[in-house]
Amino acid sequence: MRINPMVKKDIKVQARSMRCCWEIFVYEAIMAVVFFFAMFLFSQQMTYSSANIYSSIVWLYPALAVTQIFILGVVVPVRTASAISGEKERQTFDIMMTTSMTGFSIIMGKVLTAMIQSMFYVVAGLPIVALAFVIGGLSWGNLFWFLAVSLLVSFVSASIGILCSSICKKTISAIILSYGIYALLFIGSFLPYLVTTVVRLSGGVPEKSCWVLLVNPGMYLLEFFTWSMTGTSVAEELITNYGKTFSVSGAAVHYGWMAVSTLLFVALAFVFLLIAMRRINPMAGYGRKHAGGKQHG
């Protein structure tokens, strides 16, 4: 199987650098701090309520998993935000575009590299997360679902970073814009639901704006972890509050919501990647501008 040359080059460069080792060390240190802090809270709970500490270890799963996803959400855009803008700053962008690689290969190579690097972190943290499954009583299926969610978070985050990197000329501008898009997804998609909820509580007629939360990452993760831990669907409660009743089980609502939300996130990520490909395509961008300039001259 032919490996994308961009992925091959970037992975080799990272493997030869001590930076990768230090990053994993810092990551493991953060996970260890979260683990020991959670265990301290569990021991305090057992001391004061005489509860069995093993029944509380199951809550290590959301604590450590949310920490991992938060780290991915912060680190991946920083990595990919310099993918294109960094080439421009080093004045190697034009050289890269003269190679036989297409815009699709370049963009997907950068995205796949970021996803592989993010999986290094997830795999490094699996021994700690696995304690919640070995002792806490969670099914191993939840662990594989968590890995799938981590891949989705990495893919969407990488697509946002690549988009911003293709738009901005400076890496710092691309990073700021990436976090701005994050804020738009987290807060912007929540505002319509918040406004209509206030209208409903004040006696007005609400609209079913809860559907906009399908593209809210916070709602996606809340639905995933709530169902994993308690078997209840937050989406079902939200939709029911808007007067919609279901003749199906809560599990059907949960899996339906997660499936639609996942498809929307994947579609949004591909839209970002298509825009980024168009931005770096010399025939679609630079070539057309130069051609227009020559004709004008």
C-alpha positions as CSV (number, residue, x, y, z in Angstrom):
1,M,0.0,0.0,0.0
2,R,1.4,3.4,-1.0
3,I,1.7,5.8,1.9
4,N,1.0,9.5,1.5
5,P,4.5,11.0,1.2
6,M,3.4,14.0,3.4
7,V,2.4,11.6,6.2
8,K,5.6,9.6,5.8
9,K,7.8,12.7,5.9
10,D,6.1,14.3,8.9
11,I,6.0,11.1,11.0
12,K,9.7,10.5,10.3
13,V,10.6,14.0,11.4
14,Q,8.5,13.7,14.5
15,A,9.9,10.3,15.4
16,R,13.4,11.6,15.3
17,S,12.7,14.6,17.5
18,M,12.7,14.7,21.3
19,R,9.8,17.0,21.1
20,C,7.4,14.0,20.6
21,C,8.8,12.3,23.8
22,W,8.4,15.5,25.9
23,E,4.9,16.0,24.6
24,I,3.8,12.5,25.6
25,F,5.5,13.0,28.9
26,V,3.6,16.2,29.6
27,Y,0.4,14.5,28.5
28,E,0.9,11.5,30.8
29,A,1.7,13.9,33.6
30,I,-1.6,15.7,33.1
31,M,-3.4,12.4,33.0
32,A,-1.7,11.2,36.2
33,V,-2.6,14.4,38.0
34,V,-6.3,14.0,37.0
35,F,-6.2,10.3,38.0
36,F,-4.7,10.9,41.5
37,F,-7.1,13.9,42.0
38,A,-10.1,11.7,41.1
39,M,-8.8,8.9,43.3
40,F,-8.4,11.4,46.2
41,L,-12.0,12.5,45.8
42,F,-13.2,8.8,45.7
43,S,-11.3,8.1,48.9
44,Q,-12.8,11.1,50.6
45,Q,-16.3,10.0,49.5
46,M,-15.6,6.5,50.9
47,T,-14.4,7.9,54.2
48,Y,-17.4,10.1,54.8
49,S,-20.2,7.9,53.4
50,S,-18.7,4.4,53.9
51,A,-19.2,3.8,50.2
52,N,-17.2,1.2,48.3
53,I,-14.4,2.9,46.4
54,Y,-14.6,0.3,43.6
55,S,-18.2,1.5,42.8
56,S,-16.8,5.0,42.3
57,I,-13.9,4.1,40.1
58,V,-16.3,3.8,37.1
59,W,-16.3,7.7,37.2
60,L,-12.6,7.6,36.2
61,Y,-13.8,7.0,32.7
62,P,-15.6,10.3,32.0
63,A,-13.0,12.2,34.1
64,L,-10.0,10.8,32.1
65,A,-11.9,10.6,28.8
66,V,-13.0,14.3,28.9
67,T,-9.4,15.3,29.8
68,Q,-8.1,13.4,26.8
69,I,-10.6,14.9,24.4
70,F,-10.0,18.4,25.8
71,I,-6.2,17.9,25.2
72,L,-6.9,16.8,21.6
73,G,-9.2,19.7,21.0
74,V,-6.5,22.1,22.1
75,V,-3.4,20.5,20.6
76,V,-4.7,19.3,17.2
77,P,-5.7,22.8,15.9
78,V,-2.3,24.1,17.0
79,R,-0.5,21.4,15.0
80,T,-2.6,21.8,11.9
81,A,-2.8,25.6,12.0
82,S,0.9,25.7,11.1
83,A,0.6,23.1,8.3
84,I,0.1,25.6,5.5
85,S,0.8,28.9,7.1
86,G,4.1,27.6,8.4
87,E,5.1,26.7,4.9
88,K,4.3,30.2,3.8
89,E,6.4,31.7,6.7
90,R,9.4,29.5,5.8
91,Q,8.9,30.4,2.2
92,T,8.6,26.7,1.2
93,F,5.0,26.8,0.1
94,D,5.7,27.5,-3.6
95,I,8.3,24.8,-3.6
96,M,5.8,22.3,-2.1
97,M,3.3,23.3,-4.8
98,T,5.8,22.5,-7.5
99,T,5.9,18.8,-6.5
100,S,3.7,16.2,-8.2
101,M,1.4,16.0,-5.1
102,T,-2.1,17.3,-5.6
103,G,-3.9,19.7,-3.3
104,F,-6.0,16.7,-2.1
105,S,-2.8,14.7,-1.2
106,I,-1.3,17.7,0.6
107,I,-4.3,18.5,2.7
108,M,-5.2,14.9,3.5
109,G,-1.5,14.2,4.3
110,K,-1.5,17.0,6.9
111,V,-4.9,15.8,8.4
112,L,-3.8,12.2,8.6
113,T,-0.5,13.2,10.2
114,A,-2.4,15.2,12.9
115,M,-4.8,12.3,13.5
116,I,-2.0,9.8,13.9
117,Q,-0.2,12.1,16.3
118,S,-3.3,12.5,18.3
119,M,-3.8,8.8,18.5
120,F,-0.4,8.6,20.1
121,Y,-1.8,10.5,23.0
122,V,-5.0,8.4,23.2
123,V,-3.1,5.1,23.1
124,A,-0.6,6.4,25.7
125,G,-3.5,7.1,28.1
126,L,-5.3,3.8,27.6
127,P,-3.7,1.9,30.5
128,I,-5.0,4.5,32.9
129,V,-8.5,4.7,31.3
130,A,-8.7,0.9,31.2
131,L,-8.8,0.8,35.0
132,A,-12.4,2.1,34.8
133,F,-13.3,-0.9,32.7
134,V,-11.3,-3.5,34.6
135,I,-12.5,-2.5,38.0
136,G,-15.5,-0.2,37.5
137,G,-17.7,-2.5,35.5
138,L,-18.0,-0.7,32.2
139,S,-18.2,-2.7,29.0
140,W,-15.3,-2.8,26.7
141,G,-17.6,-1.6,24.0
142,N,-17.6,1.8,25.6
143,L,-13.8,1.9,25.3
144,F,-14.0,1.2,21.5
145,W,-16.8,3.9,21.2
146,F,-14.5,6.3,23.0
147,L,-11.7,5.6,20.5
148,A,-14.1,6.3,17.7
149,V,-15.2,9.6,19.2
150,S,-11.5,10.5,19.7
151,L,-10.9,9.9,16.0
152,L,-13.9,12.0,15.1
153,V,-12.7,14.9,17.4
154,S,-9.2,14.6,15.9
155,F,-10.6,14.7,12.3
156,V,-12.9,17.7,12.9
157,S,-10.2,19.6,14.8
158,A,-7.6,18.9,12.1
159,S,-10.0,20.1,9.4
160,I,-10.6,23.3,11.3
161,G,-6.9,23.9,11.8
162,I,-6.1,23.2,8.1
163,L,-8.9,25.5,7.0
164,C,-7.5,28.4,9.1
165,S,-4.0,27.6,8.0
166,S,-4.9,27.9,4.4
167,I,-6.7,31.2,5.0
168,C,-4.1,32.9,7.2
169,K,-0.6,33.8,6.3
170,K,0.7,33.7,9.9
171,T,0.5,30.7,12.2
172,I,-0.6,32.7,15.2
173,S,-3.5,34.1,13.2
174,A,-4.5,30.6,12.1
175,I,-4.5,29.4,15.7
176,I,-6.7,32.3,16.9
177,L,-9.1,31.8,14.0
178,S,-9.2,28.0,14.9
179,Y,-10.3,28.7,18.4
180,G,-12.8,31.3,17.1
181,I,-14.5,28.6,15.0
182,Y,-14.5,26.4,18.1
183,A,-16.3,29.2,20.0
184,L,-18.8,29.5,17.2
185,L,-19.5,25.8,17.2
186,F,-19.8,25.6,21.0
187,I,-21.5,28.9,21.8
188,G,-23.0,30.0,18.5
189,S,-25.0,26.8,18.1
190,F,-26.2,26.9,21.7
191,L,-27.5,30.5,21.5
192,P,-30.7,29.8,19.4
193,Y,-31.7,27.0,21.9
194,L,-31.0,29.3,24.8
195,V,-33.1,32.2,23.4
196,T,-36.1,30.0,22.5
197,T,-35.9,28.3,25.9
198,V,-36.2,31.8,27.5
199,V,-39.1,32.5,25.2
200,R,-40.8,29.3,26.2
201,L,-40.4,30.0,30.0
202,S,-41.8,33.5,29.5
203,G,-45.0,32.1,28.0
204,G,-44.1,32.5,24.3
205,V,-44.4,29.9,21.6
206,P,-41.0,28.2,21.2
207,E,-39.6,26.9,18.0
208,K,-37.9,23.5,17.9
209,S,-34.4,25.0,17.9
210,C,-33.0,22.1,19.9
211,W,-32.1,20.6,16.5
212,V,-29.3,23.1,16.1
213,L,-27.5,21.3,19.0
214,L,-26.8,18.5,16.5
215,V,-23.7,20.5,15.5
216,N,-22.7,21.4,19.0
217,P,-19.6,19.5,20.2
218,G,-20.5,20.0,23.8
219,M,-23.9,18.4,23.3
220,Y,-22.4,15.6,21.4
221,L,-20.0,14.7,24.2
222,L,-22.6,15.2,26.9
223,E,-25.0,12.8,25.1
224,F,-22.2,10.3,24.6
225,F,-20.9,10.2,28.2
226,T,-24.4,10.5,29.8
227,W,-25.6,7.5,27.9
228,S,-22.4,5.5,28.7
229,M,-22.6,6.2,32.4
230,T,-26.4,6.3,33.2
231,G,-28.2,4.9,30.1
232,T,-30.3,8.0,29.8
233,S,-30.5,10.2,26.7
234,V,-30.1,14.0,27.1
235,A,-31.3,14.4,23.5
236,E,-34.6,12.7,24.4
237,E,-35.2,15.0,27.3
238,L,-34.4,18.1,25.2
239,I,-36.8,17.1,22.4
240,T,-39.5,16.0,24.9
241,N,-39.3,19.4,26.5
242,Y,-40.3,20.9,23.2
243,G,-43.5,18.9,23.1
244,K,-42.3,16.0,20.9
245,T,-43.1,12.5,22.1
246,F,-41.6,9.3,20.8
247,S,-43.0,5.9,20.2
248,V,-39.5,4.4,20.2
249,S,-37.1,3.7,23.1
250,G,-34.6,6.1,24.5
251,A,-31.8,3.9,23.0
252,A,-33.2,4.6,19.5
253,V,-33.3,8.3,20.1
254,H,-29.8,8.2,21.5
255,Y,-28.3,6.3,18.6
256,G,-30.3,8.3,16.1
257,W,-29.1,11.6,17.5
258,M,-25.5,10.4,17.6
259,A,-25.6,9.1,14.1
260,V,-27.1,12.3,12.6
261,S,-24.7,14.4,14.7
262,T,-21.7,12.4,13.6
263,L,-22.7,12.7,9.9
264,L,-23.1,16.4,10.2
265,F,-19.7,16.8,11.9
266,V,-18.0,14.7,9.2
267,A,-19.8,16.6,6.4
268,L,-18.7,19.9,8.0
269,A,-15.1,18.7,8.2
270,F,-15.1,17.7,4.5
271,V,-16.5,21.2,3.6
272,F,-13.6,22.7,5.6
273,L,-11.1,20.5,3.7
274,L,-12.6,21.3,0.3
275,I,-12.3,25.0,1.0
276,A,-8.7,24.5,2.2
277,M,-7.9,22.5,-1.0
278,R,-9.3,25.2,-3.1
279,R,-7.3,27.8,-1.2
280,I,-4.0,26.1,-1.9
281,N,-4.8,25.0,-5.4
282,P,-2.6,27.2,-7.7
283,M,-5.0,26.7,-10.6
284,A,-8.0,27.8,-8.5
285,G,-6.2,30.6,-6.7
286,Y,-2.7,31.9,-7.6
287,G,-2.9,30.7,-11.2
288,R,-6.1,32.5,-11.9
289,K,-4.8,35.7,-10.3
290,H,-1.6,35.6,-12.3
291,A,-3.5,34.9,-15.5
292,G,-5.8,37.8,-14.8
293,G,-2.8,40.1,-14.2
294,K,-1.1,39.0,-17.5
295,Q,-4.3,39.6,-19.5
296,H,-4.7,43.0,-17.9
297,G,-1.1,43.9,-18.7
